[in-house]
């Protein structure tokens, strides 16, 4: 009798395993394959002062590529994702000309090609766990999708929505691909993040009607990094950010008020503080906005993001002590077409020359159909005379530059 029972248990176990395998197999078969492809033309030209003051040259490239991604169907809360990232030169310009465009490899202008995403995701009730190579979307650490490829991270995150109208996300990040993935690999970045990487917590709340609140804190687990057996201090120990957005429903159409705060603790030197405000409304086919940002005491740094209201084009982070005023107008003359015009004037604090410039920006988008879009971007960045003078002396790397981009998107 005992043998019969054991045999029955064994048979049922095998049958259950077969059924599970079939279910997993089905989840793989019914998974989704997507393509986010782009053709990207980029041209950046610098002023003569820049060329005489530094070693950088103008940069031009024409590439095609994007992301090919597969995500399995849900199996008892478990999903798996994998994605190829690539940016391949279409010729016309040399590899040397491609250096500096951030759509080819950082130092050589060679093609980009690597496994950008490879993760497991598990959801139970209102909690989601995600481990592996992935894109992030937080104010201070995001995918920075400004060029042909986004940034990607090797991260471990958990996200929970148990609290009403609230999302809490916590994570650990050790390596990432750098700005727009132009490093063509996952780097540990330990000279900035310390030997043990970064930990963060990110919260959003919409429990108050018409009000959205956001906050993020990122801390280094270790304040030192080891290089060739030598222990060194990192410069920034943490990154802080908070903002709110309030819809003024009683005032006009789509009228809102936003405010933001950020800062860093430095191992040596003064800590930094950033704050800003933005107000906007819609009048007919025009979306209008005015903005203000202030940075004091030291550079304000994000890990990989452009969170400031005044930074819609360059997105470089590491903003110097300065004051910025600006405005934006978005015109929507017809379905599928939007044209954004922006201007910002940034004045460096006394005894500073970094971030002392004005910038004009054009960003036009046209949706051709449900799967394709054309985008044209153009910016003119004019540095102050004081900044240009230090550039000529070879001590300051940023002067006048014009950026022109044409991007064709095809996604299915």
N, C-alpha and C positions, 0 to 999 in steps of 0.2 A: 504493500500500500504506500509505504514511504517513497519507494522508487517511482511509483506512478505519479505521486504528487510532485516529486522533484522534476520528473520528466515534463509534467504539465507546466510547471513554473518555467522550466527552460524553454519550452515551446512558446509560451506566452511572451517571454523576454525577447526571444528571437523575432517573433512576430511584431512586437512593439518596436524593436530596433529597425526592422525592415520598413514598418510604417513610418517611423521618424525619418529614416533615410529618404523614403519616397516624398515625404512632406518637404524636407530640405531641398530635395531635387526639384520639386515643383516651384519652390520659392526662388530658386536660381533661374529656372526656365521662364518664370513670369516677371523677372526683374526688368528694370528699365535702362535702356541705353540712350544717352543723349550726346549731342555734339554742340559745343559752343565755339564756333569758328569765327575767325576775324582776319581781315586783310588790313594791315596797318602801315600807313606812310607817316614818317616822322622827320621833321627838319628843325634843327635848332641852330640859330646863328648868334654869335657873340659880337660885341663891339670890338673895335681895334684896341681899346684900352685893355680889354680882357686878354687879347692875344699877346700883347706885349708884357702883361703883368704876370701871366701864368702859362702853364704848359698845355692847357686845354685848347682843342680846336673845335670848329663847327662840327655838327654831327647830323648825319642823314642815313636813313635806312628804309627799305620797303620789305616787309615780311608778311608771311601768312602762317597761321597756326591756330592755337586755341586749346580747348580741353575736350577730350573724348572720355566720357565717364559712364561707368556701369554701377548701378545700385540694385542689389537683390530685393526681392519682395519680402514682406514681413514674415518671419517664422517665429511664432511665440515671442514676439517682441524684439527679435534679433534681426539686424540688417547688416550687410557688408557693402562697402563702396570702394571702388578703385578708379583712378583717373590718370590718363597720360596728359602731360603738359608739354607743349612744343611751340617754338617760334622759329621759322625757317626763312632765311633770306631768299628773296626772289631775284637776286642779282641787281643789276643797274648801278649799285653802289658797292664800294670796296668794304672789306671787313673793318679796315681802319676807320672808315667814315661811320660805320655802325657803332663804334665805341662811343658811349655817352648818350645814346638814344634811350637806354633802359628797355629796349625790346630785343636786344641781343646780349651775348655774354659780356659781363662788366669790363674785362680787361682786353679781350681779343676780338670781340665782335663776332664770335662763332655762334652757330645756332644753339638754341636752348632745347633740350630734350631730356625729360626725366619723369619718374613716377611721382606726381604731385600730391595725390591723395591715395591713401590705403588705410581704411579704418573699419572698426567694428562699432556698431551702435546698438544699444539695448535699452528698451523702454519698458517700464513697469509702472502701472498707475500713472501718476503725474511726474515721474522722475525719468530722466534720460541720461544714460552714460555713453560717452563716445571716446574711443581710444585710437590713436594712430595719427597718420598724416591727414590734415584737414584744413579747411579755411575757417577763420574766426571772424566774428562780427561784433566787436565791442568798440567803445569810443577811443580807447588808447592802444588797442591792438587788434587790427582788422586786416582784411585781405588787400586793401589798398589797390583796388582794381583801376589803375590809372593808365596802364599801357596795354600791351597785348596779353600778358599773363598776370594773374593776381599773386599775392604773397600767400604761402602756405606754411603750416606749423606742424611740428611733431608735438602733440598735446594730449592731455588726459583731462576731460571735462565732465562735469555733472551739472544738469539743469533741472530745476524743480519749479512747479507751478501750483503747489498745494495752497499757498496763501492767495486769497481772492485778488484778482487783477494784479498779481505780482509774479515776476519771474526772478529767480535767484540762480546765478550761474557761478560755479567755482572751477578753477582749472590750474593745471601745472604745465608749463611750457619749457622745453629744454633746447630745441633747435628750430630754425626756420630758414626759408629760402632767400631772405633778404628782400629789399625793396623791389617790387614787381618781378621777383624770381630771377633777376638777371645774374645771380651767382650760380645758377644752373646746378644747384645742389642744396642739401640741407646742412647748415652751418651751426656750430654750437654757440657762437656769439658770446663766448664766456668773458671776453675782455670788457664787455658792457653789462652782462647779466650775472656775472659771477660763475663759479665752478658748478653750482647746483641748479641754475636756471631760475625761472620766475614762477611765482604763485599769484593768482588773482581771484578777486570776487567782484561780481558785476550784478547790479540790481536794477530792475525797472518796475515802476508802479503806476497804475492808472486808476486807482480806487476813487479819486476825486474827479468828478465830472469836468471834462474839458481840460484837465491838467495831467501832464505826463512828467514823471520824475525819473532821472537816470543817475546812477553813481557807479564808479569803478575805482578799485584800489589794486595796484600791482606792486608787489614787494620782491626784492631779491632774497633768495634763500640764504645765499652766502654773499658777503660784501667784498670778497677777494677772489682772485683767479690765479691759477698757477700756470706759468709759462716757462718751459725749459728748467723746471725745478725751482723757479723763483716765484714767491708769492707776492702778488701786487694788489693794491686796492682798486676797486672800480670807482667811478666818479659819482654815479647816481644810485641811491639806495631804494627809492620808491617813486611811484607815479600815481597821481591822484586826479580825479575828475568828477564833476557833478554838473547837471544841468536840469532846467525845467522848461517846459513849453506849455503856455496857457492860451487856449483859443478864446478870443474875445468875441463871443457869439453875438453880443449886443451891438457890436461896432462893425458895420460894413460886411463884406463878404470874405470869408477865409482870413480874417484878421487874427494875428497871433502876436504874442510877446514871448521872447526866449531870453534866458540868462544862463551863463556858464561860469564855472570856476575850476581851476586846476593848479597843479604845482608839483614840485619835486623836492625831496630832501637830498642834499649833497653831502658826500663824505668830507670834502673840504670846500671851503667857500660858502657864500650865502645860499640859502634855499631860494627857490623861485616861486612866484605866484602869478597866475593868469586869471583874468576875469573878462567877461564880455556880455554884451546885450545885442539883441536883434529884434526888430519889429517889422512886420510885413502885412500886406493886405492885397486883395484882388479888385481891380476896377476894369470891368469888361474883359477884354482879352489880355490885359496886362497884370502880371504879378509883380508887385513892388516891394522892396525891402531896403532898410537902412541898418547898418551894423557898426559895432564898436568893440575893439579889443585892447587890453592893456596887459603888458608883461613887465614885472619889476624884479629887481635884485639879482636875477641870474637867468640863464637860458631855461625856457620851458621845453621839456622834452616829452614826447610820446614814444611808446615802443615802436609802433609802426602804424601811423594814422595821421590825418590832418584834421583834428577836431575843432580847430578855431574857426569861428564864423568868417574871419577875414582871409582864410586860406582855402580857396576853392580850386586853385589851379596847381600851384607848385607842390604842396603836400609833403614838404621835406621834414617837418618837425624840427626840433632843435632851434626854436625861435628865440632871437635875442631880445633883451629888454627894449621895449618900444611901445608906441601907441599907434593904433590903426583906426581909421575911419573909412567907411566904404558904402557902396550901394549897389543894388542889383535890380535889373528889369528883365523879366521873362515875358516874351511876346508869343501868343498862341493864335496865329492868324487863321489857321485851318486845322482840321482833324489830322493828327499824326505829326504835325510840325510845331516845334518849339525853338525859340531863339533867345538865349540868355546873354545879356550884356552886363558886365560887372566892372567896377572900378574901385580900387582900394589905394589909400595913401598911408604909408607906414613910415613913422618918424622914430629913429633910434633915440634912446635916452642919451643924456649928456655923457660925453666921453666914450660913446659907442658908435661904430660905423656899420656893424652888421644889421641887417634888416632896416635899411634906410632907403626906401624906394617907393615908386608908384607902379601900379600894374593895371592894365586893361585886359579884359578877358571876354572872348566870344565863344559860346558853346551852342552849336545848332544841331538839332536832332530831327531826323525825318524817318518815320516808320513807313517803309515801303509796303510791307504786308505783315502778316502775323509772325513770320519767321525771320524777317530781315530788316535791317535798319542802317541808315547812313548817318554818320556823325562827323562834323567839322569843328575843330577847335583851334583858336588862334589867341595867343597872348603876347603882349608887349610889356616887358619889364624894364623900367628905367631906374637905374641906381642914382643916388645923389652924387653931386660932384665930389663930396668928401670921400665917399666910398670908392669912386673911380680913381681918385688920386692915390689912395692906398693900394688899389689894384695895380696901378702902374708901377708902384714900388715893389710889387710882388708879394705883398703881405696879406692880401684879401682876395678870396677866390671868386666872388660874385660881382658881376657888373651887368651892363645892359645885355639883355638877351630876348630874342623873339622865338617863340615856339609855334609851329604849324603842324597840325595833325589831321589826317583824313582816315577814318575807320569805317570799314564795312563789316557789319555783324550778320552772321547767318546761324541761327540756332534751331535745332529740331531734336 
